[in-house]
Structure formats: structure tokens, C-alpha cells
């Protein structure tokens, strides 16, 4: 196995700090890296909401139908301008 110079330096520092062999330092580093960072307790997702105001003239439950109607009108307009 060939290590990059910076990786080897990290392992050598770990060896000195902990007083362990190169093999032990390498195995500890691999185990730590393979297990990933310690997971923090997952926080519950909360959706942010915003007040959009109350507009009685617009029915939000019919918004898809309105969008479809507007799209149809635009398609008709485009087809008519091609003639």
C-alpha cells in the first residue's frame, strides 16, 4: 500500500501522540473513517410556512384548473399567430 505524504504524516503524528505502532495507527484511522463521523441526534424536520394573505376572490382549490386553462389559452394564441 502506498500512502500520500500528508496521510503518512497524519499517521506518524497519531503514532507519536498515542504511543502505538504504524499498523495500529493505520487500523484505527481506517476503522474511524469507514464508520463515518459520529451521528448527531436527528432533529425533527419542520416545514417553514408563510402567510399568503386571504383573498376570497381566488379559490386555491381550483388553482390547477386555472393554470391548465391559462396554458390552453396560451397554446391557442401561439397557434393563431402562426397562420
Order of alpha helices (4+ residues) and beta strands (2+ residues): alpha-alpha-alpha
